[in-house]
Amino acid sequence: MRDVEKAINYLTPIAESAKVGQYGVMLKIAIQECEKQMSKKPIWNYDDEFICPTCGETTEDYDVTTIKFCPECGQKLDWSDNNVKTTD
């Protein structure tokens, strides 16, 4: 298991049992940021635009061969062949 997945698995039950407050909020933010380090497929909407699966940022102006992370939210993107979702 990758370190990021280990961190998520470790932090999730702690965050769920934490009282509402700064500690719980910080743990949830840490989990969200860890999840962004796990590659996700961008979405192609047939208008030559690729969309971040996390925040919805359009990547039409970016070179998909060089962009590794969403410039808006930091989600790690997986541009490998046959690995892009399409909209219906």
Backbone torsions as a table, in degrees:
resi	resn	phi	psi	omega
1	MET	NA	136.8	-179.3
2	ARG	-69.8	157.3	-178.6
3	ASP	-60.0	-37.8	-179.8
4	VAL	-63.8	-43.8	178.9
5	GLU	-64.8	-38.0	177.0
6	LYS	-61.4	-43.7	-179.9
7	ALA	-62.8	-43.7	179.0
8	ILE	-62.5	-46.5	-179.8
9	ASN	-63.3	-32.7	179.4
10	TYR	-75.6	-44.4	-174.7
11	LEU	-76.7	-30.7	-173.9
12	THR	-58.2	-52.1	-180.0
13	PRO	-65.4	-30.8	177.4
14	ILE	-67.0	-44.3	179.8
15	ALA	-64.5	-38.9	-179.3
16	GLU	-67.7	-30.6	-179.5
17	SER	-92.8	-9.7	-178.7
18	ALA	-70.5	145.7	176.1
19	LYS	-66.8	152.5	175.9
20	VAL	-63.8	130.1	-177.6
21	GLY	157.6	-169.1	-176.1
22	GLN	-60.7	-38.9	-177.8
23	TYR	-63.7	-48.5	178.8
24	GLY	-63.5	-41.0	179.0
25	VAL	-64.2	-43.6	179.2
26	MET	-62.6	-40.2	178.6
27	LEU	-64.9	-41.4	178.9
28	LYS	-64.6	-38.8	176.4
29	ILE	-64.9	-42.0	178.9
30	ALA	-61.6	-41.3	178.0
31	ILE	-63.7	-44.9	179.1
32	GLN	-60.1	-41.4	-179.8
33	GLU	-69.3	-36.3	175.3
34	CYS	-63.5	-42.3	-179.6
35	GLU	-61.9	-31.8	178.9
36	LYS	-68.4	-19.0	178.9
37	GLN	-81.9	-8.7	176.4
38	MET	-91.5	123.7	-175.2
39	SER	-57.4	137.1	173.8
40	LYS	-128.0	149.5	179.4
41	LYS	-74.5	130.7	172.2
42	PRO	-69.2	161.0	-179.0
43	ILE	-104.2	130.3	177.3
44	TRP	-100.2	125.9	-175.5
45	ASN	-105.6	20.9	175.2
46	TYR	69.3	3.0	174.5
47	ASP	-107.7	28.6	-174.5
48	ASP	57.1	31.1	176.5
49	GLU	-119.8	138.3	173.8
50	PHE	-111.9	138.9	-173.3
51	ILE	-118.8	136.8	176.3
52	CYS	-65.7	130.4	-179.1
53	PRO	-71.6	-12.9	-178.1
54	THR	-96.2	-48.6	-174.4
55	CYS	-113.1	-13.7	179.2
56	GLY	87.2	7.0	178.5
57	GLU	-62.0	131.3	177.6
58	THR	-82.0	136.2	-176.7
59	THR	-111.5	28.6	-177.0
60	GLU	-62.5	-29.8	-176.6
61	ASP	-91.2	4.1	-176.2
62	TYR	-108.4	149.1	175.6
63	ASP	-80.3	109.1	-174.3
64	VAL	-66.7	-11.9	177.8
65	THR	-82.6	-15.0	-177.8
66	THR	-116.8	-22.5	-177.9
67	ILE	-77.2	124.8	-177.8
68	LYS	-106.5	-25.4	-178.3
69	PHE	-133.4	148.9	175.9
70	CYS	-63.5	129.9	-179.9
71	PRO	-69.9	-16.9	-178.5
72	GLU	-87.9	-51.1	-172.9
73	CYS	-115.4	-13.1	178.7
74	GLY	90.0	7.1	178.6
75	GLN	-61.7	131.3	176.0
76	LYS	-72.4	130.2	-175.6
77	LEU	-108.3	141.8	179.8
78	ASP	-110.7	105.2	-177.2
79	TRP	-97.6	10.6	-176.2
80	SER	-59.4	152.9	-178.4
81	ASP	-55.0	144.3	178.3
82	ASN	57.5	27.3	-176.4
83	ASN	-129.9	26.4	-179.6
84	VAL	-114.9	129.0	177.4
85	LYS	-72.6	155.3	174.7
86	THR	-123.5	152.3	176.3
87	THR	-83.9	154.3	-180.0
88	ASP	-83.1	NA	NA
